[in-house]
Amino acid sequence: LNGTLLFNAQDINGNELWKTDGTEAGTVRVKDIWHGTSPSHYMYEAGYFKSADKIYFSANDGKGGGSSPWNNLELWKSDGTEAGTKKAKEIYHGANGSNPSNFIIYKGKLFFTANDPMGNELWMIDPNE
């Protein structure tokens, strides 16, 4: 993303979003999404999905009531900065989480499946909006 590799890594704060420009000094945590030692995100399949100048991924910030990082996953996005890393959409409010997965970019739009109160549904996000 803009010459920077984004990835997940674990340190004393748990499994979080990191970035690197290929140097030791340029390898830093982007954001502590779930404060404390619980890992904030769990990557599905190939992990992150790039569209426009953002990446999209599944993450849990620990605020939805789920006690495990694998519960209450929602759709997140990042532009590689702390301020630009935030929840893209809260699809299933509460402790269940939507568990977004099966991401694909088609004609500039991000399609994925996610759980909502009706079940597992197809969702679409326009990354340019």
N, C-alpha and C positions, 0 to 999 in steps of 0.2 A: 504494500500500500504506500504509494508515493516514495518508493525507495527504501521502505522500512518493512522488515518482517515482523508480523504480529503472531504470537504463539501463547500457549498456556504453560506455566511453570509453577513449581511449588517451592516456597521458602517458609519461613516461620509463620507467615500470614496465611498459609494454605495455598491452594491452587488458584492462581489469578492470571489476568491478562498482562502480558509483557510485550515489549518490542525491542528490536535491535537494528542497528545500522551496520552490524558486522564487527563492531569494536567492543572492547570491554566497557569503556566509558559510555558508549551509546546503547548499552543493554540495561534497560530499566523497566520496572513495573509501571504499567499504564494507569491502573486503578485497582484499589482494593474494593472489589464489588461486594463481597460478604465480609464484613469486618470480623476479625478474630482468626482462629485457625481452621475454620471450616472452609473447604474449597468452594469457590463461588460458582464455577461452571463445569459442566460436563459436556464434552464434545460428542456430537453425534456423527457417525460415519466419517466423512472427510473433514469435519470440523467447521472451519469458518468459511463463509461465502461472501465474496467480494462483489460489490455492485457500486458503480459510480466511484466516489472517493470514500466509501465506507465498507466495513465488513459487518456481517450479521452472524450471530451465534446464539446458542441457548445458554442461559445463566440463571442463577438463583442468588438474589441479594439477601436472603434470610428474613425478609420483611413480610412474607405472605403467610406465615404460620407453619410452613413445613419445617420440620426439624432436621431434615437430611438435605444435602446439596443435590440429591437426585430427585427430590420432590419440588414442586412449585417452580419448575423451569419456565421461563418466559423468553420472548424474543428481545435480544439486545443488539445494539449497534455501536460501532466505534469508528472514529476518524483517526485513531492513533493518539489522541490526547485524553487526559483525565476528564476535562470538561466536556469533551465530545463523546464520551463513553457513557451511554445511558440506555435505559429500557426503551426499546422501540415501540412496544405495544404490550399491554397487559390484556391478554386474551381471556384467561380463565381466572377470575378474582378468587382469592382465598388460598387455602393450603394445598389444593390439588395441582395447580399449575397446568399450563397448556402443553408442555413438552414439545415445542416446535421441532420438526425434523423433515427429512426428505426435501431439502432445499434445492431449487433449480432456478436459474436465471433464464427468462424467456422474453425476448423483445423488450429488454430493459427493465423488466419487472421481476420481482422476487416472489416465487410461488413456493409454498410449503404446506405441510399438514400440521394441524395442531388440535388439541382437545379443547372443546368448549362445553357448556352445559348440554348441548345436543349430541355430543360425541366427537369423533375424529373427523375434522372437516378440512377442506381445501381453503387456504388463505392466500391473499396477494397483497404485496406492499409495493408501492412505487418509490424506489429509493431517491428519486429526484424531487419528491415533494417535501 
